[in-house]
Amino acid sequence: MRPFIRLILGLITGLVAACASPAPQYFGAARQEVVLEGISFTVFTRETSAEVIRHGYLTRAERAPVPALMARAAEQASGCRVIPGAIVTGLPGDTGEARFQLRC
């Protein structure tokens, strides 16, 4: 592949990876950026729920602590507590995006 094309593809990939769009039910929600243990998250919060999106690539081994970090990010951004066991992911075990029910 030509270096110029590789550069363009790399830039496009980087821009897409850096974007975080909320699910439709979180349009207009408060948005915060949170970094925990070197992992960046975007958190969208509503009154009783939060959506957390993880940024960046992680190997399978590096993903293990992510669900707990996502819960912490939701709590930090919202000022509320995550209801234990109230995590919903698009795919079982997904560490890229999760939603939490909050108790304020």
Secondary structure, DSSP 4 states (H G I P E B T S, - for coil): --HHHHHHHHHHHHHHHH-----GGGTT-EEEEEEETTEEEEEEE-SSEEEEEE-S---TGGGTTHHHHHHHHHHHHHSSEEEEEEEEESSTT-SSEEEEEEE-
